[in-house]
Amino acid sequence: MKENKPLVSASELDALIIGWGETPSQSVDRFFPLRFWYLFLLTGSYAVWLLFWTDAVVNHMQAGPGDATRMARFLYFRGWFLLTVLAVGAYAYFNDWYFGVVFLGIFLLSCVNFAFDLFNVYGNVIAHPTPRVTIMLLIRMVGMWMTYLCLKNASRLPEVKDRMNIMLPFRRVA
């Protein structure tokens, strides 16, 4: 019986794949902290709004009386869900914990939730659009775009010490 020898040793394989996914000329995305803090504040404000003022949100959605209870329960659950997503995203961002994978999941969740909400949550509101509804939908779509940009530039994250620095875009390049 033949002995199965690997064609490439582990050290040779390491030498072959070192540096995959990054290029030496690739610079740090200096706007990363601004995008992250926009997403953090947007998600945090929506979560707090849904958790503490659920009835006010339901009243703005102009749901019927039977529908109001179901909508209130759903939106309260959505608030806890957003808080969980916020905690996982912040942990991944500040601790270099599978940032690309986590933000891919967050981006996919935001797209699915947006499509779901267009038909279920915003159904009554979109029937009679107001500037407030338009602004709310635009803010949410900008948040989805920012999430996509964070996902796209995951390989260009700033150093951990610079991730909270919102003044990073204004720093001189050395």
ABEGO torsion letter per residue (X at the ends): XBBBBBABBAAAAAAAABGBGBBAABBBBAAAAAAAAAAAAAAAAAAAAAAAAAAAAAAAAGBBAAAAAAAAAAAAAAAAAAAAAAAAAAAAAAAGBGAAAAAAAAAAAAAAAAAAAAAAAAAAAAABBBAAAAAAAAAAAAAAAAAAAAAAAAAABBBAAAAABAAAAABBBX
